[in-house]
Amino acid sequence: MSESLPERPLWSRFSADPHTHGDMRASDADRDVAAEVINAAFSDGRLDSIEHGERLAGVLNAKRLGELVPLLGDITVAARPQPPQTPVRRVRGAAIRSWLGLAVLFNVIWLMSWLLSGSEPFYYWPIWPMIGTGIPVVVAYLFPDRQAERGD
């Protein structure tokens, strides 16, 4: 089994600590955090389906942060280490996958046209579109923050 998370990091994920700012209005992000905790507890088998539904309804109907404390107070959530993929890795990964897909496509077209024509492959034309589509890949590797900021 996995270790459980300490209690404080859970409460620090809210816009304010529900224990000390219980009268503060809950935001959608606060309700999302609470719903995530309840769903994780249900998937770990800590809650049955009826209790999960009741608590989730309570979280979604919560108006104030203090209303979330009794719903989450007795739940410990198992740690799920999932390293977030950075925008730089996403941009670089998407760029190389796109280029490889196009390179394979160009080479398949060239190979099929050579095989069906019955002549010698005297000119390897896929090199030009591969170079042209490779330029954005090089740009993504040299300046990954620029594409990550734009959300490309």
N, C-alpha and C positions, 0 to 999 in steps of 0.2 A: 504494500500500500504506500501511498505517498504521504508526505508530511503535510500537516495542515498549516495554513497561513496564520501568522500572528493576528490578533484581533485589531490592533491599531491601524495597519495599512488598509483594512477594509473601510474603516470609518474615515480615513484620510482621503478616500476617493470621492467623497461627497463634497459639494460646494462649501459646506460648513459642517462641523462635527454635530451630528444629530443629538448627542448627549447634552451638549452645552448650549446649542442654538435650536432647541426643539420647536420653538414658536416661529422659526423662519420658514417661509414658503418653500416647498420642494420644487425643484425645476425638473424638466423632462430628463435631463442628464442624471439627476439624482435618482429618479424613478428607474431609469435604465440600469444604473449600477445595482440597485436593489433587486431588480428583476433578474439581472445576470447572476447574482448570488443565489437567488432562490432556484433558478433553473439549474445552476451548477450543483446545488444540494440535491435537487431531484434526480439529476443524472448520476450522482454518486450513490443514490439509494438512501439518502438521509431523510427524504420526505416521501410519503406515498402520494398517489395522484390526487386524492381529495384534498389533503393538506396543501399540496403544491398549488392547486387551483384556488383555494381560499386565500393563501398568502399572496399569490400573484394578483388576485383581484384587490386585495388590501393595498398592495404596493401601487397598483395602477390608479387606485382611488385616493391615495394619500395626498393631502393638501399641504401638510406641514412635515418638516424633517422628523419631528418627534414621533410621528405616527409610524415611522419606519423602524424605530428601535425595537419595539416588541415583536415585529415581524422577522427581524434578522438577528436578534440578540442571542438566540440559542443555536445559531448555525455556524459551523466552521466549514470552510471550503477547502477542499484538497488543492494543493498547488498544481498548476498546469503550466509548466515552463514552455512557453512558445515564444521564441525570439521573434520580435516583429521584424518584418522585412523592411529595410530602409528604402526611402524613395530612390536613392542612388542605385541600389541593387535592382529595384524594379525597372528603372529606366534602362540600365545596362542589359538586364535579362531580356526585356522586350525588344530592344534594338538588335541583339544578336539572334534571337529567335526569328524575327522578321527577316533579317538578312539571310539566314540559313534557309528559310522557307522559299524565298525568292531565288536563291542560288540553285536549290534543287529543282525548282520549276524551270528555270532557264536551261539547265543542263538536260533535263528530261525532254524539253522541246527540241533542243539541239540534237540529242541522241536519236530521238524518234524520226526527225526529219532526215538525218543521215542514214538510218537503217532503211527507211521507206524509199529513199531516192536511189539507193544502190550504188552511189558513187563514194569516192574517198572523202573523208572529212578534212577538206583543205583549209577551212577557215573556222576558227573557234570564236564565233561572235558573242557567246555568253559572257566573255570577259568584260565587255563594255557595260552592259547593264549591271553586272556584279560590282564593278568599280563604282558606278553611279549610285547604286543602292548601298554600297559600303561606306560612302562618305558620311551619311548621317550616323552610322554606327561609330565611326571614329570620333565624330563630334560628341556623341553621347558618352564615350569613354573619356574624352578630354575635358568636357564641360558638363558633367552629369547634373550639377545643381541647377543649371539653367532649365533643363527639361523637367526636373523634379518640381521646381517652383511653379511651372506652368501647368503641371498635372498631366503631361503627355506620357 
